[in-house]
Amino acid sequence: MLGLELTLPAIGSWEQAHAAATAYRTAFGHLDVPAHYTGPDGFALGECLANLRLRHLLDRLPEEQQQALDALGMLWTVPVQTFEGMLEHARRRAAGHGHLSAPVKETIGGHRIGAWLAAQRRHATTGRLPEAHHRAIDAIDPYWNAPWPRNWRRSYLRAQNLIRLIPWRPDTPFDTETADEHRSTVDWIQRQRRAFFSLDEQQQNLLLRLGIPPLPDGVFRDSAHDPERHAFYEGLGYLAVFLAREGHANVPRHHREPRRPAGAATQPAPYALGEWIHRCRKHPEQLTEEQRQALQALRMVWDPALGRRKRPRPPQPGTPGCPG
């Protein structure tokens, strides 16, 4: 025997180690701590647990300390990062934030969840993400790999929280106090309403789910010199008003929508929205693809008897535009 003595690395005091491990377990629900993790108080918990594993392996860890760590769910073998393990971290992330649109540098308990999600998106884009993995992440957040910028979803969640907080309706403006306090979110909502028809269909559906329809005045696109096109977008504008107020687009045949005064001395006659919708339903072959997409974005009900939103067949080549 050489008589060598193995010197174990220091771990700080046991009280420090136990307190840090307890705080981590309380915050994240486990003790799967990365080796590089340092807590908010500066204590190197990842390194400390690695040293405690070594003491346990060499039978140099007191029994009462082992039992205390077992009670916290101590992992005595070095944890290996697996898809299932990171998926669990993703679940916790979604539970706390409502989505998986995490910045690339975001970590959860030292686990690089943002970088991991970015890697899964790259794998999905290049066709290297297994279908089972894709379905598993979809089950947590179906929009985790949406084709729009990540910050759009984060802004959407802020808008959702604001609308749940106050009794706002899209046909009434935000009160001054709310608008000042939540200026960036209020401005974002208005920008989405103005740009509604340039958004992805999934984005449109998410906005409508919150009761955020397009701005009625925002649907008159490039129509100043085309009377037929202007007539269609005038009807679409009143449909947007109806949707914002009623929450659906199943317009009764004889419904008339009050016109927006344009400086006239007398109140203009109401707009026959029900008749306009009826003409579009009766002659879908006369709709252009752009018009069909615009109606579809506003949840057009093509069959009022059955409440169906299924789109009719596209127009045949050479057919005229939508009737005014």
N, C-alpha and C positions, 0 to 999 in steps of 0.2 A: 504494500500500500504506500502511496506517495504522501499520504497525510494532507491532501489538498482540501481546503475549505471552500465551498461554493458560496459566493456572496450574492444575495438576491438584490435586485434593484429596489430602491425606496419607493413607497407608494403614498407618502404623506401619512398622516395619522389615520387609523382605522375609522375614527369618527368622521373625518372628512370624506373618506372613500364611501362609507355607508350612506352619508347624507347626500352625496352627489349621485350615487346609484339610485337611491330612493326618489330623488327629484326627477331623474331621467325616466324612471319607470312610471311615475305619476304623469309626466308630460306626454310620453309617447306610448305607454302601454306595454313596453317590452324592455329587454336589456340587450338587444342586438345593436351594440354600440361600435361604430367604426373605430379602428385603432388610432386614427388621427384626431378623434373628436375631443374638443375642449369645451367645457361648459361655459355658460354666460359669466360665471364667477372666475373664470380662468383656470379652473381645476382640470387637469388632463385626465378625464375619466377613461377614455379609450386605452391609454397607456397603463393606467392604474389597473383596469380589469385584466389586461394582458398579464400584468405582473401577478395578480391574484390567481390567475389560471396556473401560472408557473409554480407558485407556492403550493397550490392544491395538488399539482402533478407530483411534486417532490415530497408530498405529505408534510409540508411545513406550515399549513394553514390551520389555525385553531378551529376546533369543532364548532364553537359558538359562532364564529365568523362565517363558516361554511353554511351553517343552518340559516343564518340571517340572509345570506346571498341567495340560497335556494328559495327562500320565501319570496324574494323579488323576481324569481325566474332567471337566475344566472345561467348563462350558456358556458359550460365548462370546456367545450371545444370551440376553436376559433370559427366564428360564423363565416359562411361562404355566401357571396351575393348570388342569388338565383332570381329567375324571373318571378317566381311565386312570392319571394320575399319582397322584391321591389313593388310588386303589384299590391301587396298589403300596405306598403308605405303610400302608394298612390291612392288607395282607398281612404286612408287617414287624411291625406291632403285634400281630397275631394269633399270629405265630410266636414272639414274645417273651412273650406273656401267656396264650395259649391261647384267647382270645375277643376279641370286639369290643365288650364292655360298657364302653367308655371313658367316664370323666367328661367333661362338656361342655368343661371348660377344659384338657383334656389336649392336649399338643403332642408331636410327634415331630420332632426336628431343626428346630423352629420352625414346622412345619406343624400347623395347628389340626385335628388328626384328630378330636378329640372333638366340636367344633362341626360339622365336616363330616358325621360319622355322624349327629348329631342332625338335621341338615338332610335327610339321606337318609331318615331315619325319618318326618319330617314329610311329605316328598314321597310316601312309600309310603302313609301314612295317608290322604292326600288324593287318591291315585290319580294323582299327577303324576310318579312315578318310572318311567322306561321299564322294560319287562319285562326287557330285556337287562341293564340295570344291577342290577335286583333279583336276577336269577340270578347275576350276577357276585359280588355281596356274599354271597349265600347259599352260594356255593361256598367262601367263606373261613370263614364262621361261620353255620350254618343258624339260629342263635338270636339273630342280631344285632338283630332287631326283634320279639323275643318279647313276649307281652302281660303279662309280669310285671316287677317293678322291676329296674333294671340291677344293683343290688347283690346280688340273689339269685344271679345267675350268678357274680359274684366270690366270694361265700361258698361256692358249690358247688365252684368250682375249688380253694379252700382245703381243703374237705373231701376232694376227690379226692386232693390231694397228701398229706394226712394218712393216708388209708386206704392209699395206696401205700407210705407210709413205714413203717407198722407192720402187723403181722399181726392186724388186728382183724376180728372177726366180729360181726354184729348180735345174736347170741344170747349174747354175753359182754360185760360192761361194759369200758370203757376202764380201764387200770390207773391208779393214783393219780398217778404221775409224768407220764404222757401227758395225763391230764385236767387237771392243774394247768398244764402247759406250754402246752397248746392249748385253754384253757378256753373261749374264745369260739367256736371251731370245734366243739368237742364239744357245747356248748350248742346251737349252730345245728342240728347233726345231730339232736339229741333233739327240738327244736322241729318240725323237718320231719317226723319220725316221728309226733309227736302230731297234727300238722295235715295228715297225708298226704292224707286224702280231701277236704280243702277246696282242694287245690292243682290247678293246671291239669294236664291229662293228660300234656302234654309234660314238666312238672316231675316228675310221678310216674315216668315212664319213665326220666328222667335219674337219679333217685334209685335206682331198681331196678337200673339199669346199674352203679351203684357197689356194689350189694349192700345198699342201705339200704331195708328194707321198713318199713311202718307198725309202730308199737308195738302188740303184740297187745292190750294193755289199752286202747288208744286207739280201737279200732273199735267199742266198745260205746257207741253214741251215742243218747241219749234213749230208752233201751230199758227203763227200770226198771219201767214200768207196762204193758208189752206183751210177754207171754210169747213170742208167735210171733216178734216182732222180736228179742227177746233170744236166742232159739234160733238165729236166722240169724247174728247177730253173734258168738255164741259159736263157731260153726263157722268164721266168717271169721277170728276171732282165731287159731284153731289153724292155719288155712291160712297166715296171716302167719308163724307160727312155722316151719311146714314150708318156706315160701319162703326165709326167712332162713337156714335151715340147709342146704337142698339146692340153692338157687339156681334153682329152677323150681317150677311149680305143677302138674305132671303127676302127681297123686297116685294111686298104685295103689288098686284097688278095695278090697282088704282091709287097707289100712294103718290102723294105730291110733296116735294121737298121745298121748304121756304127758300126763296132766292136770296142771295147776298146782295144787299143794296149797293149800288155803285154811284152814290151821290145823287140819286134821283129824289125828286121832291115827294113822290108817292111810292108806296110799297109795291114792288113789281109782282106780277102774278107768279104763283109757285111753279116750280119746275116739275114736269110730269115724269118723275124718275121711274115709277112703275111701268109706264108705257115704254120708256127708253130701254129698260131691262127686258121687257117683253119682246121688243123688236130684235134685240141681240140674241135672245133665246130662240126666237122663231127663225132667224136667218143667220145661224152661226157660220155658214159657208161664205158669207160676205165679210167676215172679220179677217183682218190681216193678222199675221202671226204676232206682231207687236201688240195689237189690240187684245188678242186672246191672252197673251202673257200678262198684260196689265189687269185684265178682268180676273184672271186666275190668282194674281197676287192679292187682290181684294176679296178673295174667297167667294167668287161668283158661284151662285147656285144655279146650275143649268136646268135641273129638273125640279121645279118647286113642289110638285106633288110628292116626290120621294126625298126631297132635300139632298139630292146628289150633287157633288161638286166635280164629278168626272167630266173631263174636257171632251167636247165633241170632236169629230174628225176635222183635220186641217182643211183649209180651203183648197179647191182645185185650181190649177194654173188658169189664169185669165179671168177669174171671178172678180167682181168689183169690191170696193172697200165696204166698211161697216156703214149701215144706214145711220143718218143723223136723226 
